[in-house]
Amino acid sequence: MKHLKKNRKFGRLADYRKAFVFNLGNSLILKERIKTTEARAKEIRSIVEKAVTAAKKDTLSNRRLLLKKMNAKAVSKLFKELGPRFKERKGGYLRIFKMGARKNDGAKMAIIEFIK
């Protein structure tokens, strides 16, 4: 049964899918703007927004929780730059721009970025 299963599969096994999504999240945090498919952008949005919410409160436990999932550089950028930037904002740190289809396979493309 597929009740309450909301994540996308991306044609990968669970371990590879988890690593794939967190690597996309790391790239988004470090670059602050990436171009990817629409489905990937929608999938990483919830993960990165939860990470930014945790980074707004700089505690040791929050750092350790994020280090379990993300790169050390990404975590340090979250706590030094992105957390303080969104301190007053309650949510909605990311924006997704939908673009046209990719030329070779027709996949819907999108740009995901942090709100300034």
HELIX and SHEET records of a PDB file:
HELIX    1   1 ALA A   14  LYS A   31  1                                  18    
HELIX    2   2 GLU A   38  ALA A   55  1                                  18    
HELIX    3   3 LEU A   60  LYS A   69  1                                  10    
HELIX    4   4 ALA A   72  LYS A   77  1                                   6    
HELIX    5   5 LEU A   78  LEU A   82  3                                   5    
HELIX    6   6 GLY A   83  ARG A   85  1                                   3    
SHEET    1   A 3 ARG A  33  THR A  37  0                                        
SHEET    2   A 3 LYS A 108  PHE A 114 -1                                        
SHEET    3   A 3 LEU A  94  ALA A 101 -1                                        
END                                                                             
